[in-house]
């Protein structure tokens, strides 16, 4: 009986990882389609990301002559990091699974940062001028974005007096007073601004694929074939992970499975997809409604996000 129960929770753990891995391209495709619809365009199919991955997987790998082992390892490190984080966070269940105690919420943030850092190094290692430009711009954003992310996680920890995201989920569901408290609302606002940065929805990111305006895409210009497929897949998984943390931990902590039954897991998956759709639509509207800013003004929204996180910590201590 114990072995059957243990195998059951292992399957739930695998289901959480597969949910992020398999549905992250769909989330990206839906957002791309919604963005075109809002701008009165036709846009690609929501299944286009899957076609892109399939097409890239069959292409030849071309490596710059100046590239080192960093160029080869970056896609693997980024993809592995994004497949690890779903083990630590509530994706389908509201209770920790066997491997969830490998790391707390700060550990999950560190793993997310590790994947981005590997891609940043790869942009520099390629020797391409636009790769270096994209990496330098990304580093400038990270100077404010990463401390803010850590401060948000610290605020979440202080809010629940625990380092596990599952505890935060239970607290917000059980205590509406905490959910509507100033500390929690400040954390939601800070994390939402961070989402625009980490998912390239900040108005300094250009949707036009001209190298001189790129930030994230510039770092991977020299990649091709399966390596490029891994990088794109990792980027989409990071977006799905951040959306899941924002929704299942901070803003909409309902709709997760309590018992881990098959029906409960399927229901949690449907609820997660619905929440992704709502948040994706909000992000598209916010991104489309904003005017483009000059790059040097990136400090303004990030400084506001950091201030919100600080205010959340202060409000929690009062």
N, C-alpha and C positions, 0 to 999 in steps of 0.2 A: 504493500500500500504506500509506504514511504517512497519507494523507488518510482512508483507511478506519479506521485505528486511532484517529486523532484524533476522527472522528465517533463511534466506539464509546465512547470515554471521556466524550464530551459527553453521550451518551445515559445513561450511568451517573450522571453528575452530575444530570441531569434526574430520573432515577429516584429518587435520594436525596431530592430536594426533594418530589417527588410522594408518596413514601412517608410523609413527615411530614404533608404537607398533606391527603392523602386518608384516611389511617388514624387521624389524631389524634381526629376525632369518634368513631370506633369504639372507641378506647381509653377515651374518656370514658364512652361508653355501657356498655361492659363493666364499668367500675369502679362506675358508678351501679347497675347490675343486681346486681353482686356484693355491694354494700353492703346492698341491700334483702334479698338472700337470707340474708346473715349475720344480719340483724335479723329474719328470718322474715317478710319481706314479699314481695309480688309484684314490685313495681317496674316501670319502663318497659322497653320492648324495647331491645336493644343498638343498634338502628338509629334510636332516637328522636332523637339529636343531628342526624342527617342530615335528618330530617323538620322539626326545629326550624329549621335553616338555610334549608331550602326555603320554609317558611312565612314566615319573617322577610324573606326576599329579595323576597317579593311584597307586603309591607305598605308603608304610607305612612311617610315620614320626617317626624317632628315634632321641631322644633328649638326649645329655649327662647329666649325673646326676648332674654335677657341673654347668650346664647352668642356667642363670636367664632369666628374661623377655627380656633382651637385645637380647638374641639369637632368640627369637620369633619375636621381633619387627624389627630387622635389614632388613629382606627381604621385609617387608611391606614398611618401610621408603625408602629403595633404589628404589623399584618399583614405589612408589608414586612420588618420586623426578624425576625419568626419564619420567613419564607421564605428569609432570607439565612443564618441560622445552620446549617441542614443542609448547606450547601455546604462548611462549614469542619470538620465533625466526621465520624467514621466511622459512617455509618448502615448501608450495605450492603457497602462495601469496606474492607479493612484497609490500603489505600494511598491517598495523596493523589490527588485528581483535579485537572483543570486549574485550577480557580478556588480550590482549597483553600488556596493560599498568599496569598490576600487578607488573611488574618488568622490569628493564632495562638489559643491557648486563652483568653488574657486578652481578646483582641479579640472572641471569641465571647461571653464574659461581659458585655462592655460593650454589645454589640448587644442581648442579652437585657434588660439593665437599661434601655436606651433605650426599648424597647417599653413596659415597665412605667411608666417616667417619663412617657411621653406620655399614658397612661391616667390617671395621677395628676393631671396638669395638667388633663385634660378634666373630671375630677370637680370640681375647683375652679372651672373655667370655666363649668360648667353653671349655677351660682348656686343650686342646690338645697341645702338644709341637710344632707341625708343624703349628698349627693355630697362636700361638704366634710368631713363627719365620716369617711366612708370613706377619703378621701385622706389626712387627718391621721393616721388609724390606720395606714394603709399606710406612710406616711412614718416613723412610729415603729418599725414592724417593719423597714423598710429600713435604719435607722440601725445595726442589728446584723447584719441578714441580708446586706446587700451587702458589707461588709468581710469577713464570714466567707466568702462566696463567693469573693472575691478571694484570701483567705488559702488556701482550699482549692486554687484554681488555682495559686497560688505553690508550694504543697506538691507538687502534681502535677508542676510544672515541675522542681523540685529533685529529685524522685524519678527522673525520666527524663533529667535534664540536657538538656532540650529543651522548646521551647514548643509543639510540635505534638502534638495528642492521638493521632495515629497512632503516634508513637514510644512513647508510654506503652502503647498497646495491644500493640505488638510486644514491649516489655520484659516485661510481665506474662505474656504467653504463653510467652516463651522462658525466663524465669527464675522458677521457682516460689519460690525463696528470697525474691525481691523481693515476690512476690505475698503471701506470708505474713509479711512483715516488719512490725514494729510501726508504722512510718511509713505503710505502705499501709493497714493496718487502721484506724488513727486517721483517715485521710482518708475511708475508706468510711463510718465512723461519723458524721463531721462532715457529709458530703454527704447522708447519709440523713436527718439531722435537718433540713437545709436543704430537702430535698424536701418534708417535711411543711409547711414554711412557704410555699414558693413554689407549691405545688399546693393550698394551703388545707386541709391535713389536720392542722394544729396544733390542739390541743384548745381554743384560744380562738376558732377559726372556728366559726360556728354553721351547721348544716345546715338550720335553720329560716329561711325567707325572711321574717323580720321586719326592717324597715329598721334598727331601732335596734341589732340584733345583727350586722348585715352589716359586712364589711370590703371585700373585692373587689367584690362585687355592688353595694354602695352607690355606688361610683364611676360605675357605668354605668346608674343608674336612669332617667336622662333620655333615654337612647338608645332608638331604635326602628327598625324596618324593616331595610334592608340594612346600616346603620351598626352596629346591634346585632349583626347576624349576623357582621360582620367582627370585632367585639370578642370575641364568644364563640369564633369560630374561632381567633383569635389566642391566646386563653387555652388552648384545647385543644392547639394546636400547641406552646405553651411547655411544657405538661406532657409532651407526647410527646418534645420535645427534651431536657428534663432527665432523663427516664427513659432516653433513649438514651445520653446522656453517662454517666450513672451505671452503666448496664449494659455498654455496648460499650467504655468507656474504663477504668472502675474495677473492676467486680465480675465480669462475665462476658464477657471480651474475646474469646471464641471464637465461631465460627459466622458469621464474615464471609467474603466472597468474596475469594480470593487472586488469581485470574486474571481475574475480570470476565466470565466466560462467562455466557450466558443462564441456564444451569442453576444456576450459582453464585449469581447475583443473586437468583433465585427462592428458592433454599435459604436465603440470608441473610435474605430478607424473612420467610420462615416462621419462622426462628430468632428474629428480632427480635420478631415477634408473640407467639411463645411466651414469650420473656423478659418482654415487657410484661405478659402475663397473670399470670405468677408474681409480679412486683413489684407489680402492681396488687392482687393478692390479699393480699400482705403488708401493703401500705399500708391496705387496707380493715380488716384484722384489727387493726392497730395503732390506727387511728383509732377503731374501734368499741370496743375494749377500754379506752380511756382515758376517764377522767371529764373533763367540761368544766371548764376553768380560768377564773378571772376574767381580764379582758384585761390587767390590770397585771402579771400573772405571765408575760407573753410573754418577759421577759428570761431566764428560767431555762433553757428548752431552747436558746435562741439563744446564751446565754453558754456553755453546755456545748458546743455545736457549735464556737464560736470557740476554746474551750480545746482541743478535740480537734484542730483544725487547727494550733494552735500546737505542741501535743505532736508532731504529725506532722513539722513542720519541725525541731523539736529532735531528734527521734529520727533523722531523716535525716542530721543533721550529726554525730551521735555516731559 
